[in-house]
């Protein structure tokens, strides 16, 4: 297993993380324990969850696993959870206010059975709460020992920059990571979000690296996905199904399949290897319903060649025009004959 740092921090984590959104739902406790055991045995260290995953059941299961395993295993784990979304029906039961985050964090600590969470992530932007209030709480949580680092999740480029600038201006601890969706079929974050992370030193944690299973090659065009699959159950299923019918998706799948067959590996391994090598990636989050699904992709131990990467880059390039693409944008980002175009 390869290890990297969480952004600009000194905390080392495995290049592939275990996502636990299915724990307590489609993955029962025994299955979750099996995944956690296999992940740890493979050298994995970063375990990602959230307080809203199955109404806290995911955190509770992880807490029981931590309590049931010896210290030489559990002490290597880097725990990441999130807070922001509704945990109760009362007016302050959601958001990034000090009041809600204080309650949410304390509840997560109880469910996980720990005194400290390594990485606490704000689950998305809150336009009602001043950034200063949120960041002040996170800074205090670090100082009190309840969290070691904090990160952002589902933030846009300008929101990332605002959070980092506000923290610096106020003399507060800065975020170290951004968690965001990213895959061969969803590369739009490269327009502004990735550059924002690179310029501010944030490491990227990616979820949905296989586009809800599309990049495994198991879904066929014009065929309705079977029930109890990610494609059928995913909250973004209309969007994902639309992508599955897209000509670009077909080209990506064809290229990944050709490379996979030549390497005698799976299409999923090709897609995950491509993603793990992208700029600013700290860890790729793998979510699985079953142990077989997890072990099929972990660990990968695969590096794509320059030619293979270039092919996947080309066929997966999103359609984009001004100001992010097109002839004008291209000319504005390079020098011609030693000078800028006129």
N, C-alpha and C positions, 0 to 999 in steps of 0.2 A: 504494500500500500504506500502510495506517495503521500507526503505531508506538506502542508503549506500553512502560512500564517493567516489569521483572520484580518485581512486588510493590512493596515499599518501597525497593528498590535504585535506583541511578541508571542501570542497564543497560537500554538501549532494545532492544526486539525487535519483529519484525513481528507484527501482530495475528493472523496465521495462520502456523502452524509446519508444517514438513514432518516427518511421522512416517515412520520407516524400518523398521518391523517386518517388512515383506515383502522387504527387500533381502537377496539371497542365497538366497531361497526362491522365491516366486512371481514375484519381480522379479529378473531376472538383472543382472549388472554393467552392461551396456550400457543397459538400461532404467533402472537406478538413476541412472546418470550423466545420462541425459536428463531425469529428474525433477529432479535437483539443479540442472542447468543452467536449466531452465524456472523453477524456484522462485527462483533467484538473479536471473534476468532480470526477473521480476515484482516484484522488490524484497523478496522474502522473505529473512529472516536467521536465524531460529531453526530449527535442525535437531536433532531429538530421536531418540535411539537408546538402546540398553541393551546391557550385556555379554552377556545371555542371548538376544538376538535372533539366532536362527539360529546359536547357539553362537559368537557373536562375529563372524560373517560380515558383519553389517550395519555394525559399526564398521570392519572392515577395508576394505569397499567405500568408505565415506565417507573413510577415510584415503587411499585411492588417488586418489579424486576431488580431495581437497585438494592432494595432491602434483602432480596433473596440470593444475591450473588456475592462472592468474596470481594474484599476490598481491592485486591490486585487487579481485578477486572473493572470494577465500578470507578475506581479513582482515575482511570485513564479516559473515562468518558467526558466529553465536553457537552454540557446540556444547554440547549437553546430553546426558549419558548417565546411566546408573543402575547401581547395584550392590546386591546383597543375596541373590539367588537362587543355587542351586547352580551352580558352575563347575567342580567336581571332586567325586569320590566320597568324599573324605576327610572326617573329622569336622568340620574347620574350613573346609570348602569352601563354606559358605553362612552367611547371617546378617549381622548388623550389628556383629560384634565388630571391634575394632581390627585383629586379625590378618587376618580375611577381607577387610575393606574395603581394607586397605593393598595386599594382593595384587591384588584386583579392580581398584582404581584404576590401579595401575601397569600392569596388563595392558591396560586400556582405553587408556591413553596410548600404549602401543606400537602397538596396532592402529590407532588414529586418527592416529598419526604426529605427535603434538603434545606439547609440554611442559606445557600447561595446558588444562584443560577449563573452560569458562565456568560451566557449571551442573552440579554433581554431585548426583544425587538418590538417596536411599535408597528402594529399590523397594517396600518395605512394612514394617510394624511387625515388630519381633522381640521377642517376650515373654521370651526368654532372656537378652538382653543389656541391661545397665543403660543407660538413656538417656544418663547421664553419659559412659559409655565411647564410645558412638557419636558424641556431639556433640563430645567432646574430640578424637577423631580428625579429624572434619571441620574443626574449628577449626585444628588443626595443619596440615591439608592446605592450608588457605587461607594460613596463615603461611609455609608452605614454597613457595608458588607453584604447587602442582599443580592447585588449583582456585581459581576466583574467588568463586563463590557456591555455596551448597548449597540443596537443596530436599527436600521430602518427597513421597512418592507412595503413594497408596492408604491414607492414614491416616484414622482416624475423628476426630470432633470432639475427644474427650477426649485422644486421642493427639497431635493438633496442639497443644493447649493445654499438655500436659505437656512436649513438646519445646521450645516457646517459653519456658515458665516455667523449665525446667531450664537452658536456655542463658543466660537472664537472671540466674538465681541464681548460676550458676558463672562469670559474666563471659565467656561464650563468644560467638562469632559466632552470630547468629540465622538460621534458615532464611528464604528469601525467597519460596518458591513451594510450592504443593501441586499435584501432578498427580493427576487423578481423572477417572473416567468421568462424562459429563454430556451430556444431550441432551434434546430435547422429550419423549422417551419414558422418560427416566431422570432424574427431578428430585428424588429423595429426598435428595440431598446438601444441598438447600436447608433441610432441617430443622435440622441442627446443623453440618455441615461448612462450608457457605458462611458462616454467622454466625461460626464460629471463625476462618476466614480473614480476614473483614472486621475482627474485633476485634483480631487480632494483626498485621495488615498484610501477610498473605501474598497474593501474586497466584496465581490459579488457571490452570493449564494443563489443558485438557480433551482427553481422548481419547474415541474412539468417538462423535464428534459427530453421526454419521448413523445411529447404532444398527445398526452392521454392515450398512449399506445399506438398511435398512427405510425410512428417511426420504427415500430417493431415489424411492420409489414403484415400484421395479422388481419387488418381490415381491408376488404376489397372494395373497389369503386362500385358505386351504385347498389351496394348490398347493405341493408339495414344492420347495424351492429347488434349482436345478441344482447339480451338482458344481462344485468349484473356485470357489465364491463365498464371500463373507464369511459369509453366513447358513448355508451348508452346513458350512464349515470352522471357524467361530468356536468357541473352547472353551466359550463360554456358549450354544451353539446351542439346547439345549432351552429355556432361559429366553427367549431371543430369539424363537424360533419361537412360544412361548406368547404372548408380547407381540404378535406379528404377527396372532394370532387374536383379540386383545382388542378389545372395542368402543371403548375409549378410543383405541387405536391407529388404528382406522378413522376416528374423529372427527378425530384429529390429521392424518392423511393427507388427509382430505377438505378440511380447512381450509387446509393447506399447498398443496394442489393448486389450490384456488380462488384463493388469493393469487398463486401462481406464474403461473397463466394470465392473471390480470388485469395482472400486471407483465411478462408475456412473458419470464419467467426460469424456471429449473428449481426443482423442489421442494427439491433439495439446497441451493440458494442461499438459499432462504427459511429453511430450518432452521438453516443456518450463520449467517445474519445475525441471527436471533433469539438464538442462543447467544452470539455475539460481543458482544452488547449487554447481557448479564446482569451483575449486580454482581460486582466483584472479578476479572473475567476479564482475564488478561494476554495469553493467546494460545490460539487454538483449533488443535489438532493435526490436520492432514489426512493420513490414510494412504491410499495408492492402490497398486493392483497395476500400473497402466499410466499412461503419460504422458497419454493421453486422459482418464482418470478424474481426474487431478490438474488439468489445465488447464480442465476443465469447471467447476471450483469456485474457481479461483484466478486473479487476485484477484476478490473479489466486488464491491466497490464499491457495495454496496446497503444502504440503511437503511430499515427498516420504519417505517410510520406508527404513531402511537399506537393507532389503531383496529386495525390488523393485529396489533400486538403483544398487545393486550388479548384479541383473539380466540384467538390461539395460547396465551396464558397460561391462558385459561379452559378450552379443550378438552384441554390437556395436564396440567392440575392433577392430581397423584396423589391417589388415595384415601387419606385420612388421618383419624384420629380422635384423641381425647385421648391424650397431652398435646399433640400437635402441631396438632391441628385440632378441628373440631366446635364446637358452640355455646359450651361452657364456655371452651375455649382462646381462642376469638375474643373473648369478653367480657373475658377477663383481659388482653388486649393492647391494649385501647382504653378511653378514658374515655367515660363516659356522662353527659350533662348537666353536664359540668364536674367530675365526681368519679368515683371508682372504684365499680364495682358492689358491692353488699353481698350 
